[in-house]
Amino acid sequence: MALRRLGLLRPLALNRSIWRSVSSGHAKEQYSEDKETHFGYENVSESKKADKVHGVFQNVAEKYDVMNDLMSGGIHRVWKDHFISTLCPRPNTKLLDVAGGTGDIAFRFIDHVMAKAGPSYELSKVSPLTLEGATDTLDETIEDSVIPYEVVICDISQGMLDVGQKRADEKGLGGITWVCGDAQKLPFEDDIFDCYTIAFGIRNVIDVQAALEEAYRVLKPGGRFLCLEFSQVTNPAIKWVYDQYSFQIIPAMGQVVAGDWKSYQYLVESIRKFPSQEDFKEMIEEAGFRRVTFENLTFGVTAIHSGFKI
Ligand SMILES: C[S@@+](CC[C@H](N)C(=O)[O-])C[C@H]1O[C@@H](n2cnc3c(N)ncnc32)[C@H](O)[C@@H]1O
């Protein structure tokens, strides 16, 4: 109560004024009925792809986390841990995690920040940003008021966000704002986030370049873009094994575990359609980012691309 009187009640993550509108995930009006794109190996119109991608993640949401563990033998956890270590966020970093789905990246981000903040984290360390929007906050707990991070998760699939929100509740995590929105048309103002992350999301976006430009727009000057995505394996022997596993095992596993062959067929095909590490690096530079680098993980099965808005 004392904190409430001081007006130190509301982490910025709960300040709804930072996003423009939150309705349905897809910014559908921007997808053409005529312009062709690919959905895996299939050629479809942009608007059809938007519906199909949305359908895939609505369908797999409930089984998404268990399938990730099964398909990757748990390695996705190592990639994601490494991704957050690479970001190395400090307390009071304001994160936008796009295509954040069921929260894996955001939860790791929070763990990392909390470990850095340490048990002796004090109110005096809360940045002024955290205090914005402290007026209409009658129901926050005292714990909320000292959360040393600000996390916004944005995803087009409400189904994925619902699963994520349930997980956050089970973990007792506050300070996360869940926004149903499209990476290609983010419902946020310019220059407001310190970091933009996207993990295993960007290859599903119809216009990847537009999503990169949006990332650039919403980051503060000096902000960092970090992307974890399936990438291209170049070693022929490893590529052969990986392809066999991808095409012969993964869709069948999807059928058995999630009752959904097609979504997992799309997953393996979409990976093959995504640009190579070098080409994607160039696209990030084209969006305006500087000091763009990438790191291959597990022979290039995945890669982390990093860039700065400077
Ligand atoms: C493979 S999941 C990744 C989820 C999470 N980032 C993770 O690493 O576990 C891909 C996510 O991208 C979301 N997505 C697909 N297209 C999107 C778009 N245009 N804008 C925002 N999210 C999108 C899906 O709904 C889904 O939750």
The ligand as a Tripos MOL2 file, in Angstrom:
@<TRIPOS>MOLECULE
LIG
   27    29     1     0     0
SMALL
NO_CHARGES

@<TRIPOS>ATOM
      1 C1          7.4690  -21.8160  -34.2570 C.3       1 LIG1
      2 S1          6.5490  -20.7080  -33.2840 S.3       1 LIG1
      3 C2          7.7830  -19.9610  -32.2660 C.3       1 LIG1
      4 C3          7.2890  -19.5810  -30.9090 C.3       1 LIG1
      5 C4          8.3600  -19.1180  -29.9150 C.3       1 LIG1
      6 N1          9.0430  -17.9390  -30.3940 N.3       1 LIG1
      7 C5          9.3580  -20.1930  -29.6360 C.2       1 LIG1
      8 O1         10.5210  -20.0150  -29.9640 O.co2     1 LIG1
      9 O2          8.9820  -21.2160  -29.0720 O.co2     1 LIG1
     10 C6          6.2080  -19.4720  -34.4720 C.3       1 LIG1
     11 C7          5.2700  -18.3970  -33.9400 C.3       1 LIG1
     12 O3          5.1960  -17.3710  -34.9330 O.3       1 LIG1
     13 C8          3.8910  -16.8340  -34.8930 C.3       1 LIG1
     14 N2          3.7080  -16.0530  -36.1170 N.ar      1 LIG1
     15 C9          3.6090  -16.5210  -37.3870 C.ar      1 LIG1
     16 N3          3.4610  -15.5020  -38.2590 N.ar      1 LIG1
     17 C10         3.4680  -14.3620  -37.5020 C.ar      1 LIG1
     18 C11         3.3480  -12.9850  -37.8150 C.ar      1 LIG1
     19 N4          3.1950  -12.5630  -39.0830 N.pl3     1 LIG1
     20 N5          3.3880  -12.1000  -36.8170 N.ar      1 LIG1
     21 C12         3.5460  -12.5080  -35.5270 C.ar      1 LIG1
     22 N6          3.6570  -13.8020  -35.1700 N.ar      1 LIG1
     23 C13         3.6250  -14.7150  -36.1440 C.ar      1 LIG1
     24 C14         3.0310  -18.0570  -34.7390 C.3       1 LIG1
     25 O4          1.7280  -17.7920  -34.3370 O.3       1 LIG1
     26 C15         3.8330  -18.8640  -33.7260 C.3       1 LIG1
     27 O5          3.4350  -18.6010  -32.4190 O.3       1 LIG1
@<TRIPOS>BOND
     1     1     2 1
     2     2     3 1
     3     2    10 1
     4     3     4 1
     5     4     5 1
     6     5     6 1
     7     5     7 1
     8     7     8 2
     9     7     9 1
    10    10    11 1
    11    11    12 1
    12    11    26 1
    13    12    13 1
    14    13    14 1
    15    13    24 1
    16    14    15 ar
    17    14    23 ar
    18    15    16 ar
    19    16    17 ar
    20    17    18 ar
    21    17    23 ar
    22    18    19 1
    23    18    20 ar
    24    20    21 ar
    25    21    22 ar
    26    22    23 ar
    27    24    25 1
    28    24    26 1
    29    26    27 1
@<TRIPOS>SUBSTRUCTURE
     1 LIG1         1 GROUP 0 **** ****
